[in-house]
Amino acid sequence: MPARVHAVLVVRPEGRIPAAPHLTRTLEALAAQTRPVDALTIVLCGNDPALTRIAAASGAEGVITASAGTTFAAATALATPRLTGDAVWLLAQDTAPDPDALLRLAGALELSSSLAVAAPKLVAWDDPAEIVSLGVSMTRYGRTVELAAGELDQGQRDGDADVLGADVRGMLVHRDSWRALGGLDPALGGADEGLDLAVRARLAADRVSLVPAARVAVAGDGVAAMARGRKRARRRAFAERTAQLHRRLAYAPAAAVVLHWLSFLPLALWRTIVHLVGKVPHKVAPEWGATLLVMARMAAVARARRRIRAVRSVGWSRIAPLRVSRSEMRLRWEGDAAESDAPVRSELRFFVGGGAWAVLGALAVSALLFAPLLAWPVLGGGGLAPLRATVAGLWQDAAWGARPLGLDVVGPADPFSALIALIGSLSPAEPSRALVVLWILALPLAVLGGWFAATRVTESSLLRITAALAWALAPTFLAALVEGRPAPLLLHLLLPWLFFAASVAHRSWAPAGAASILLVAVLACAPSLAPAVVVLWSAALVVVALVAPRGIARVVWLLVPSIVVFAPLVWTQVRLGNPWGLLADPGVPFAGDEATADPLGRALLAAGFPTSDPGGWAALTGGPVWWIALLAAPLAVLALLAVLTPRWLTATGLLLIAATGLATAFAAVGVAVSFDHATPVPLWPGAGLSLAWLGVVGAAVTALDSGIVERVRVLRPIAAVLTLAALAVAVAPSLTATTSDPSRAELTNGPVSTLPAFVAAEGRGSTSVGTIVLDPRADGLRVDVVWGGSATLGGQSTLDATRTQARPADQELAALAADLVTPSSEDAVAALAARGIGFVLLEPGPGGEDDVIRGARLTAATSLDQRDSLDAVGATARGDLWRVTSGVEPRAALDANQTRLQQLVAAAWIAVLVIALLLAVPTAASRRVARRTPRTVGFVRGGNR
């Protein structure tokens, strides 16, 4: 047995955790040892009067003071010159040994002359039956593995003595070995200190052994312990990764050190992706911090390698058998999964519960109602326009840069253009046909989304189908479908999926990542919903902070991708002095039939109808339409009754969604922030109504699911059927407009191009060909420039549609157009050619045009015919076309600053969306977590049904 044992006790308070009680217990435990320590040195890190008094009264032979930031390794180094005796016992303020702990540790050193390190069994401070640590090893790549942690101590590990390493707390080390090894490595950052010391001891041909009979209680708040808790997870991850990378460089063969060092940055990038996929984004910043720190600290690596080289007498093969193999790690993962995989979630029952049949039925109805669309290659009418002919053109429209409309408009694309590019890319041969397919599949897709959204509210298969059909029968959805409004249509299809993911975003990162992407798409379709989204997000943040604070970071993340994606557009509109333009509806400016601000219009709006002709009944009957609002009353009454049920909290949240959506719709009525030339285009109130409809349908289903009709069970299906029947009657004319009376529908067999075929052929796949379009009207000469083979849906820009004053490029374009159509003016064709414009199109006049405007068109045509540098192509279905015959310059390219900005915007978009996608990818761990949580949100009486 060692003649003398010198204990080194390091004390450093950790934040708000009081160190005095733990230090007092530790000192009492030292005093109660059956084999007393021969000397005690206390290292006080920081100036704490209470700790100073306790240390002074402890009887220690010396008290060393150090700064508050001193690490355990540095503190033990300060005490090393004062060491006496044959062994050093490493302790912290939260390590209270059992009375016989030192006796057993010292006995183990006495029994074996080759034993350099004896490590105790660490148990929980308040529960000695729980093992905190008993042996530490590592994988082939240096990852630290706790051999026994968090287990119930039943003696099952007491036979495991020969291990690679152990936790540094409570270690007893021969003083000669301690000095030869150079003590603890301060470059490890507080992690893996015991493991590293043991590895170096084994390389010196010494042994390391566990002494399970020696027990030391640890609280985990001392300087030698790793940071605990979720709030310190980043600090813990930083320390662990720093230690792992430092050891990798210290242990590597000399020839491989440089290769390892060069691999750190690519490895950090790869591990960033792994962390995001693994739903641990809090480890990303520590990963990069640890990587850069270790890469910059090569002097510390050199010192660590010198320490190993000074004592090493055996090869690395000596420790290889003590490492944890890949198969052993796989068994550990599978064992952990089996223990924690206790399913709580009920089966989805999409097929057996009738959800699939509802979708198939909606598909059949859609194919019947929209049969003519099956033969159309392109959709036209309303707010529709063709798409680019190539996938590359689609994404060019969606990128920051020169816009495809306007003389010289450079700036960000609307995020809606990226959504259109994504849809068009699904049909690369004919991108415009993707919209046709979308229109045909819209009805079943609405039923599908509504059904899945209902799974967050009810376990009843009947009520899920009811919610799905009610969502598909929403008046605002059918109005968008019939009037040709692509953005509102996509919004209605996306909202239920956003609700499905966002309602459980606080639970795990997978739904949070998915919800953040869906929120970008929702706001891209309806920027006017941004205020409502902020209100709902703020409310969710408060609720989560109160009931599930661990999910705050996930809820905060929901807005991050949207902020990044919309930042270029926000910056540009604010810089131009037009922040209200941010609320403009994307796509083709279309001022169709919309709700009015009079009392009847607001009543219809409150009932869910965004147009002045609710459900198409006014055009069908020609009579009063006030009674249509009554057909939405059953749904509204059920929604209001939901607050009287046991699930009133869930109902309140859903009604808050309905209220914010309805407020948005009322605020949007009659407000115009964009223009179709000189015609104001009001905001579409249907965006707010879609959000309101989501809350109302959810609340109504909650009422039916929570006891409103519980005593008489037959009333539930009756109430559901009556509600759906009333909705079906309310929207029947709209639903059948394309087949019963196509004149009531805006949808048409659209043109492949908005320009003549000659221009479309030359501009296919490129936006370098410019066409100036002239259209004399009663309100003046309308003029625009279209780049490429057509004006496209993805090429529309709210920057252009919302401008409220003429910009220099607008003034230049107006002057060019005036010169072209004025016979006495100077030749303006050269100016067109210098701008890259190769064609001039004089559009045909609309029907019913008066003689004055027809005369203006004739004058314009005559003027254009007289231009020497214009060659008349002839009359086309799109109007009279002329070609510029003089040398047409290429369209001005982006300058260096604009190119850098384009690359920066693209990189930011891609980075944030890739991060969100990686978070959204489900993993085995996230699926296990999901199975342990109910599918529905909020309290469900009687559990899952």
Secondary structure, DSSP 8 states (H G I E B T S, - for coil): --S-EEEEEEE--BTTB--HHHHHHHHHHHHT-SS--SEEEEEEES--HHHHHHHHTTT-SEEEEE-TT--HHHHHHHHGGG--SSEEEEEETTEEE-TTHHHHHHHHHHH-TTEEEEEEEEEESS-TTEEEES-EEE-TT--EEESS-SEE-SSTTTT--B-SB--STT-EEEHHHHHHHTS--GGGTTSSHHHHHHHHHHHTT-EEEEEEEEEEEE-S-STTS---SGGGHHHHHHHHHHHHHHHHHHHS-HHHHHHHHHHHHHHHHHHHHHHHHTT-GGGHHHHHHHHHHHHH-HHHHHHHHHHHHHH--S-GGGTGGGS--HHHHHHHHHHHHHHH----S----TTTTTHHHHHHHHHHHHHHHTGGGGG-SSEESTT-----SSHHHHHHHTSSEE-SBSSS-EE---HHHHHHHHHHHTSSS-HHHHHHHHHHHHHHHHHHHHHHHHTTT---HHHHHHHHHHHHT-HHHHHHHHHT-HHHHHHHHHHHHHHHHHTTTTT-HHHHHHHHHHHHHHHHH-GGGHHHHHHHHHHHHHHHHHH-GGGHHHHHHTTHHHHHHHHHHHHHHHHTT-GGGGGS--SS----S---SSHHHHHHHHTT--SSSGGGHHHHH-S--GGGGGGGHHHHHHHHHGGGSTTHHHHHHHHHHHHHHHHHHHHHTT-EEEEETTEEEE--THHHHHHHHHHHHHHHHHHHHTTTT-SSTTHHHHHHHHHHHHHHHHHHHHHTHHHH-GGG---EE--S-SS-HHHHHHHTT-S--EEEEEEEETTEEEEEEEESSS--STT--HHHHT--S--HHHHHHHHHHHHHH-TTS---HHHHHHTTEEEEEE----TT--HHHHHHHHHHHHHHHT-TTEEEEEEETTEEEEEE-S---------HHHHHHHHHHHHHHHHHHHHHHHHHS--HHHHHHHHTS-SS-S--TTS--
